[in-house]
């Protein structure tokens, strides 16, 4: 057994054949570091704790790569140095962690960590060896919208998603509830904590979950801990679940809150999270999409994916205050129409509940008629063997059509002018329609004067 230089007498080794620090867990770090800033706690939570718990820290291992497999992913950890810190009475172990991190659930590493332990072999603390670690650099580029500085391979991981989602949720909450003196809850965690992310004494608790079902569950569980409990979420759960809430609790979409309270300043960032960290640079531009949407160019194969549905459900919760917003929300409705039809063909009849989005289309049609936006026309046509007419909304030469919208009957009965449908079916190319409308929205078309929620 070899001992690092300066190893004091009387030290208790963990065992004769091993020196693995005991209790290397985030929970133990958090119990003594809960006062740290929120982003520091989130970064620590995402460290590879189960891997570091298996590292042999005996000085004889210096320079020898240790192969550690966790959850099907291979890591290579090399003990670079061991140093006794007399001022703290602890040992600092410099570890170099490497992993290719292929896939959503496996983050890549080429990082040095300093892990500290007491002389009796118990864990004390853990931190990154550099002042700014890779996840912080990713976050800086993300919030600056420096998309070209982000590598898709390093960016598209669950760890990145969790860190960015928490950062956005915290920022939106702090700006929205600025009337309260909010502080980050010391024991808050990114994953599954029962405590809030932010709190203002007994007046307000704010928590967040990525999916709506989990947000409702957290709100119910937290009821009574503060006069007001608010649960925020990013994506709607796509099946039926329990949505009743006790008094004093509310659940809100982050996209909706950002749009209605903050002018949508985080809208593009929220969409990246909803779309599984798809960068804006990875999609076709509006110039490429316009000929397809107008029917001038044959559409390429277009498959509806989960990210389209997440984005569409969030889009229809936003207030509408412009032609570009109207176009975007109508495109979102096309996506939901296509998705529900596809799901019902597969036997998922419960998806029918999402037809509630047609209430929003009815509301949008009313608003569009009143706003008298240039380039926007509405008309309705009676259908044989159908009690309800079909509603058409033309936005700059692109015709959106919907069945079972009450406003269509009003249009038909008013005897307004009839136009001729362009003949371009949007439902088969729904993902491209949404991408096109999103691109126009992000281009910043001037807004109308009368917003509608």
C-alpha positions as CSV (number, residue, x, y, z in Angstrom):
1,X,0.0,0.0,0.0
2,X,1.5,3.4,-1.0
3,X,0.7,6.6,0.8
4,X,1.0,10.1,-0.7
5,X,3.8,12.2,0.5
6,X,3.0,14.0,3.8
7,X,0.3,11.5,4.8
8,X,-0.1,12.2,8.5
9,X,0.2,9.4,11.1
10,X,-2.9,7.8,12.6
11,X,-5.1,8.0,9.4
12,X,-7.7,5.3,9.2
13,X,-7.8,3.7,5.7
14,X,-11.1,2.5,4.3
15,X,-9.7,-0.9,3.6
16,X,-6.3,-2.6,2.9
17,X,-7.0,-3.0,-0.8
18,X,-9.0,0.1,-1.7
19,X,-9.4,3.8,-1.1
20,X,-12.7,4.8,-2.4
21,X,-14.2,7.8,-0.6
22,X,-17.4,6.9,1.3
23,X,-20.8,8.6,0.6
24,X,-19.8,10.4,-2.6
25,X,-23.4,11.6,-3.3
26,X,-24.9,14.8,-4.4
27,X,-27.3,14.7,-1.4
28,X,-24.3,14.8,1.0
29,X,-22.7,17.7,-0.9
30,X,-26.1,19.6,-0.8
31,X,-26.6,19.0,2.9
32,X,-23.5,21.2,3.6
33,X,-23.6,23.5,0.6
34,X,-27.3,24.5,0.3
35,X,-26.3,28.1,0.7
36,X,-24.5,28.1,-2.7
37,X,-26.0,30.0,-5.6
38,X,-28.7,28.1,-7.5
39,X,-26.7,27.6,-10.7
40,X,-23.7,26.2,-8.7
41,X,-26.0,23.7,-7.1
42,X,-27.5,22.7,-10.5
43,X,-24.1,22.2,-12.0
44,X,-23.1,20.0,-9.1
45,X,-26.2,17.9,-9.4
46,X,-25.3,17.1,-13.0
47,X,-21.8,15.8,-12.1
48,X,-21.2,12.1,-12.7
49,X,-21.6,11.2,-9.0
50,X,-22.1,7.4,-9.3
51,X,-18.9,7.3,-11.4
52,X,-16.8,9.3,-9.1
53,X,-18.0,7.2,-6.2
54,X,-16.2,4.2,-7.8
55,X,-12.8,5.9,-8.2
56,X,-9.8,4.3,-6.4
57,X,-8.0,7.3,-4.8
58,X,-5.0,5.5,-3.6
59,X,-1.8,7.3,-4.6
60,X,-0.6,4.2,-6.3
61,X,-3.3,4.8,-8.9
62,X,-1.8,8.1,-10.1
63,X,-1.5,8.1,-13.8
64,X,-3.4,4.8,-14.3
65,X,-6.7,5.1,-16.2
66,X,-9.6,3.4,-14.4
67,X,-12.3,2.0,-16.6
68,X,-15.7,2.6,-14.9
69,X,-19.0,1.6,-16.5
70,X,-22.2,3.1,-15.2
71,X,-25.7,2.8,-16.7
72,X,-24.3,1.2,-19.9
73,X,-21.8,4.1,-20.5
74,X,-18.1,3.7,-20.3
75,X,-16.0,6.3,-18.4
76,X,-12.2,6.5,-18.1
77,X,-11.1,8.2,-14.9
78,X,-7.4,9.0,-14.2
79,X,-6.2,10.1,-10.8
80,X,-3.8,12.9,-11.7
81,X,-2.6,13.9,-8.2
82,X,-3.2,13.6,-4.5
83,X,-2.4,16.5,-2.1
84,X,-3.0,17.0,1.6
85,X,-4.5,20.3,2.5
86,X,-3.2,21.1,5.9
87,X,-5.4,24.2,6.3
88,X,-8.6,22.1,5.9
89,X,-7.3,18.8,7.1
90,X,-8.5,17.1,4.0
91,X,-7.0,15.4,0.9
92,X,-7.7,16.7,-2.6
93,X,-7.8,14.2,-5.4
94,X,-7.4,15.7,-8.9
95,X,-9.4,13.4,-11.3
96,X,-9.6,13.6,-15.1
97,X,-12.9,12.2,-16.4
98,X,-13.4,11.1,-20.0
99,X,-16.4,9.8,-21.8
100,X,-17.7,10.0,-25.4
101,X,-21.2,10.5,-24.1
102,X,-23.0,9.2,-27.1
103,X,-26.8,9.8,-27.0
104,X,-29.3,12.0,-25.2
105,X,-28.8,10.4,-21.7
106,X,-25.0,10.3,-21.8
107,X,-23.1,13.6,-21.5
108,X,-19.6,13.7,-22.9
109,X,-16.7,14.5,-20.6
110,X,-13.1,15.6,-20.8
111,X,-13.0,17.4,-17.5
112,X,-10.9,17.6,-14.4
113,X,-12.6,17.5,-11.0
114,X,-11.2,18.1,-7.5
115,X,-12.7,15.7,-5.0
116,X,-11.9,16.2,-1.3
117,X,-12.0,13.6,1.4
118,X,-11.4,13.5,5.2
119,X,-8.5,11.4,6.6
120,X,-11.0,8.7,7.6
121,X,-12.0,8.2,3.9
122,X,-15.3,10.1,4.0
123,X,-16.4,12.4,1.2
124,X,-16.2,16.2,1.9
125,X,-16.8,18.1,-1.3
126,X,-16.4,18.1,-5.1
127,X,-15.8,20.9,-7.6
128,X,-14.7,21.4,-11.2
129,X,-11.0,22.2,-11.6
130,X,-11.7,25.1,-13.9
131,X,-13.4,28.4,-13.0
132,X,-15.8,28.0,-15.9
133,X,-16.8,24.5,-16.9
134,X,-18.2,23.3,-20.3
135,X,-21.9,23.4,-19.2
136,X,-21.5,27.1,-18.2
137,X,-19.9,27.9,-21.6
138,X,-22.9,26.1,-23.4
139,X,-25.3,28.1,-21.3
140,X,-23.6,31.4,-22.1
141,X,-23.7,30.8,-25.8
142,X,-27.4,29.6,-25.6
143,X,-28.6,32.7,-23.7
144,X,-26.6,35.0,-26.1
145,X,-28.3,33.1,-29.0
146,X,-24.8,32.4,-30.4
147,X,-26.1,29.3,-32.1
148,X,-22.9,28.8,-34.2
149,X,-20.9,28.4,-31.0
150,X,-22.9,25.3,-30.0
151,X,-21.9,21.9,-31.1
152,X,-25.0,19.7,-31.5
153,X,-23.2,16.7,-30.2
154,X,-22.3,18.4,-26.9
155,X,-25.5,20.4,-26.8
156,X,-28.1,17.7,-27.2
157,X,-28.0,15.9,-23.9
158,X,-30.4,15.5,-21.0
159,X,-28.0,17.3,-18.7
160,X,-27.9,20.4,-20.8
161,X,-31.7,20.3,-21.2
162,X,-32.2,20.1,-17.4
163,X,-29.7,22.9,-16.7
164,X,-31.1,25.3,-19.3
165,X,-34.7,24.5,-18.4
166,X,-34.1,25.3,-14.8
167,X,-32.3,28.6,-15.8
168,X,-35.2,29.7,-18.0
169,X,-37.9,28.7,-15.5
170,X,-36.1,30.5,-12.7
171,X,-35.6,33.6,-14.8
172,X,-39.2,33.7,-16.0
173,X,-40.5,33.2,-12.5
174,X,-38.3,35.9,-10.9
175,X,-39.3,38.5,-13.6
176,X,-43.0,37.6,-13.4
177,X,-43.3,37.6,-9.6
178,X,-41.0,40.5,-9.0
179,X,-43.6,42.0,-6.6
180,X,-42.5,39.2,-4.2
181,X,-39.1,39.0,-2.5
182,X,-38.1,35.6,-4.0
183,X,-35.1,33.6,-2.9
184,X,-33.8,30.3,-4.3
185,X,-34.8,27.5,-2.0
186,X,-31.6,26.0,-0.5
187,X,-32.6,22.3,-0.9
188,X,-34.1,22.7,-4.4
189,X,-33.0,20.2,-7.0
190,X,-33.3,19.8,-10.7
191,X,-34.8,16.3,-10.4
192,X,-37.8,15.3,-8.3
193,X,-37.4,17.6,-5.2
194,X,-40.5,18.2,-3.2
195,X,-39.4,21.7,-2.2
196,X,-40.0,24.8,-4.4
197,X,-37.4,26.3,-6.7
198,X,-38.2,29.8,-5.4
199,X,-40.0,31.0,-2.4
200,X,-41.1,34.1,-0.6
201,X,-41.6,33.0,2.9
202,X,-45.1,31.6,3.5
203,X,-46.5,33.9,0.8
204,X,-45.4,32.2,-2.4
205,X,-43.9,29.0,-3.5
206,X,-42.8,28.5,-7.2
207,X,-41.8,25.1,-8.5
208,X,-41.3,23.8,-12.0
209,X,-41.4,20.5,-13.8
210,X,-40.8,19.8,-17.5
211,X,-44.2,18.1,-18.1
212,X,-47.6,19.4,-17.1
213,X,-48.7,16.2,-15.3
214,X,-45.7,16.4,-13.0
215,X,-46.4,20.1,-12.4
216,X,-49.9,19.3,-11.3
217,X,-48.7,16.6,-9.0
218,X,-46.2,18.9,-7.4
219,X,-48.8,21.7,-7.0
220,X,-51.2,19.3,-5.2
221,X,-48.4,18.0,-2.9
222,X,-47.2,21.5,-2.1
223,X,-50.7,23.0,-1.3
224,X,-50.9,24.6,2.1
225,X,-47.1,25.3,2.4
226,X,-47.7,28.9,1.2
227,X,-50.6,31.2,0.7
228,X,-50.0,30.8,-3.1
229,X,-48.4,27.9,-4.8
230,X,-47.5,28.1,-8.5
231,X,-46.2,25.2,-10.6
232,X,-44.7,26.0,-14.0
233,X,-44.1,23.6,-16.8
234,X,-42.7,23.5,-20.4
235,X,-44.5,20.7,-22.2
236,X,-48.0,19.4,-22.1
237,X,-48.4,15.8,-21.2
238,X,-50.1,14.2,-24.2
239,X,-52.6,11.9,-22.4
240,X,-55.3,12.4,-19.9
241,X,-54.4,12.8,-16.2
242,X,-55.7,14.3,-13.0
243,X,-55.9,18.1,-13.2
244,X,-57.9,19.1,-10.1
245,X,-56.1,21.5,-7.8
246,X,-56.7,22.6,-4.2
247,X,-57.4,26.3,-3.4
248,X,-54.4,28.5,-3.6
249,X,-52.6,26.5,-6.2
250,X,-52.2,27.2,-10.0
251,X,-50.3,25.5,-12.8
252,X,-49.1,27.5,-15.8
253,X,-47.3,27.0,-19.0
254,X,-43.9,28.8,-19.0
255,X,-44.5,29.7,-22.7
256,X,-47.8,31.3,-21.8
257,X,-46.4,33.1,-18.8
258,X,-43.5,34.4,-20.8
259,X,-45.8,35.6,-23.6
260,X,-48.4,37.2,-21.5
261,X,-46.3,38.8,-18.7
262,X,-42.8,39.3,-20.3
263,X,-43.6,40.0,-24.0
264,X,-42.3,36.7,-25.1
265,X,-38.6,37.7,-24.6
266,X,-37.7,34.1,-23.9
267,X,-40.0,32.5,-26.5
268,X,-37.2,31.3,-28.9
269,X,-35.3,29.8,-26.0
270,X,-38.3,28.0,-24.7
271,X,-39.0,26.6,-28.2
272,X,-35.5,25.1,-28.3
273,X,-36.2,23.3,-25.0
274,X,-39.6,22.1,-26.3
275,X,-38.0,20.8,-29.5
276,X,-35.5,18.6,-27.7
277,X,-32.7,21.2,-28.1
278,X,-33.1,21.6,-31.8
279,X,-31.0,24.6,-32.8
280,X,-32.7,27.3,-35.0
281,X,-29.8,26.8,-37.5
282,X,-30.9,23.2,-38.0
283,X,-34.2,24.0,-39.8
284,X,-35.0,25.3,-43.2
285,X,-35.4,29.1,-43.6
286,X,-38.5,30.9,-44.6
287,X,-37.2,31.5,-48.2
288,X,-36.8,27.7,-48.7
289,X,-40.1,26.9,-47.1
290,X,-42.4,29.5,-48.7
291,X,-42.5,27.8,-52.2
292,X,-43.6,24.6,-50.6
293,X,-46.3,26.1,-48.4
294,X,-47.6,28.1,-51.4
295,X,-47.8,24.9,-53.5
296,X,-45.2,26.1,-56.0
297,X,-42.7,23.3,-55.2
298,X,-43.3,19.7,-54.4
299,X,-43.1,19.1,-50.7
300,X,-40.4,16.7,-49.4
301,X,-41.3,13.9,-47.1
302,X,-42.4,15.4,-43.8
303,X,-42.9,13.3,-40.6
304,X,-44.7,14.8,-37.6
305,X,-42.5,14.3,-34.5
306,X,-43.1,14.8,-30.8
307,X,-41.2,18.2,-30.8
308,X,-43.8,19.6,-33.3
309,X,-46.6,18.6,-30.9
310,X,-44.9,20.1,-27.9
311,X,-44.3,23.3,-29.7
312,X,-47.9,23.5,-31.1
313,X,-49.5,22.9,-27.7
314,X,-47.4,25.7,-26.2
315,X,-48.0,28.0,-29.1
316,X,-51.8,28.0,-28.7
317,X,-51.4,29.2,-25.1
318,X,-49.8,32.4,-26.2
319,X,-51.7,35.7,-26.6
320,X,-52.2,36.8,-30.2
321,X,-51.3,40.4,-31.1
322,X,-50.0,40.3,-34.7
323,X,-50.5,38.8,-38.1
324,X,-47.3,36.8,-37.7
325,X,-48.6,35.5,-34.3
326,X,-51.9,34.6,-35.9
327,X,-50.2,32.7,-38.7
328,X,-48.0,30.9,-36.2
329,X,-50.9,29.8,-34.0
330,X,-52.9,28.7,-37.0
331,X,-49.9,26.6,-38.1
332,X,-49.8,25.1,-34.6
333,X,-53.5,24.1,-35.0
334,X,-52.7,22.4,-38.3
335,X,-50.0,20.3,-36.5
336,X,-52.5,19.3,-33.7
337,X,-55.1,18.4,-36.3
338,X,-52.6,16.2,-38.1
339,X,-51.3,14.7,-34.9
340,X,-54.8,13.9,-33.5
341,X,-55.8,12.3,-36.7
342,X,-52.7,10.1,-36.8
343,X,-53.1,9.1,-33.1
344,X,-56.7,8.1,-33.5
345,X,-55.8,6.0,-36.5
346,X,-53.4,4.2,-34.2
347,X,-56.2,3.6,-31.7
348,X,-55.5,6.4,-29.2
349,X,-59.0,7.7,-28.9
350,X,-58.2,9.8,-25.8
351,X,-56.3,12.2,-27.9
352,X,-59.7,13.6,-28.9
353,X,-59.5,15.8,-25.8
354,X,-57.0,18.0,-27.5
355,X,-59.7,19.1,-29.9
356,X,-60.2,21.7,-27.3
357,X,-57.7,23.7,-29.3
358,X,-60.6,24.5,-31.7
359,X,-61.9,26.9,-29.0
360,X,-58.8,28.9,-29.5
361,X,-59.2,28.9,-33.3
362,X,-62.8,30.2,-32.8
363,X,-61.3,33.0,-30.6
364,X,-58.6,33.8,-33.1
365,X,-61.1,34.0,-35.9
366,X,-63.2,36.5,-33.9
367,X,-60.1,38.5,-33.1
368,X,-58.8,38.5,-36.7
369,X,-62.2,39.7,-38.0
370,X,-62.2,42.6,-35.6
371,X,-58.6,43.5,-36.0
372,X,-58.9,43.8,-39.8
373,X,-55.3,42.9,-40.5
374,X,-53.9,43.6,-44.0
375,X,-53.6,40.4,-46.0
376,X,-56.0,38.4,-43.7
377,X,-59.4,37.3,-45.0
378,X,-62.0,35.0,-43.5
379,X,-64.8,33.1,-45.2
380,X,-66.9,29.9,-44.7
381,X,-68.4,27.3,-47.0
382,X,-71.2,24.9,-46.3
383,X,-70.4,21.2,-46.7
384,X,-72.8,18.6,-48.0
385,X,-73.9,16.1,-45.3
386,X,-72.4,18.3,-42.6
387,X,-74.2,20.5,-40.0
388,X,-71.2,22.8,-39.6
389,X,-69.5,24.8,-42.4
390,X,-65.8,24.8,-42.9
391,X,-63.8,27.9,-41.8
392,X,-61.1,29.4,-44.0
393,X,-58.5,31.9,-42.8
394,X,-56.3,33.3,-45.5
395,X,-53.0,34.9,-44.3
396,X,-51.0,36.3,-47.2
397,X,-52.1,33.8,-49.8
398,X,-51.9,30.8,-47.5
399,X,-55.3,29.2,-46.7
400,X,-55.8,27.6,-43.3
401,X,-59.0,25.6,-43.0
402,X,-60.8,24.0,-40.0
403,X,-63.9,22.0,-39.3
404,X,-66.3,22.4,-36.4
405,X,-65.5,26.0,-35.6
406,X,-68.6,27.9,-34.3
407,X,-67.5,31.2,-35.9
408,X,-67.8,29.6,-39.4
409,X,-71.6,29.5,-39.0
410,X,-71.7,33.2,-38.1
411,X,-69.6,34.0,-41.2
412,X,-71.8,32.0,-43.4
413,X,-75.0,33.5,-42.1
414,X,-73.6,37.0,-42.5
415,X,-73.5,36.6,-46.2
416,X,-70.0,37.9,-46.5
417,X,-67.9,37.7,-49.7
418,X,-66.7,34.2,-50.7
419,X,-63.2,33.5,-51.8
420,X,-61.8,30.4,-53.6
421,X,-59.6,27.9,-51.7
422,X,-56.1,27.8,-53.0
423,X,-56.2,24.0,-53.1
424,X,-53.0,23.5,-51.1
425,X,-53.6,20.9,-48.3
426,X,-51.5,21.9,-45.3
427,X,-52.1,18.9,-43.0
428,X,-49.8,16.5,-44.9
429,X,-47.0,19.1,-44.6
430,X,-47.9,20.2,-41.1
431,X,-44.3,20.2,-39.7
432,X,-43.1,22.4,-42.6
433,X,-46.0,24.8,-42.1
434,X,-45.1,25.2,-38.5
435,X,-41.4,25.8,-39.3
436,X,-42.4,28.4,-41.9
437,X,-44.7,30.2,-39.6
438,X,-42.1,30.1,-36.8
439,X,-39.5,31.6,-39.1
440,X,-41.8,34.5,-40.1
441,X,-42.6,35.1,-36.4
442,X,-39.0,35.3,-35.5
443,X,-38.4,37.7,-38.4
444,X,-40.3,40.3,-36.4
445,X,-43.3,41.2,-38.5
446,X,-44.9,44.4,-37.0
447,X,-47.7,43.8,-34.5
448,X,-51.3,44.8,-34.6
449,X,-52.7,47.2,-32.0
450,X,-55.2,45.1,-30.1
451,X,-53.8,42.0,-28.4
452,X,-56.0,39.0,-27.7
453,X,-55.4,36.3,-25.1
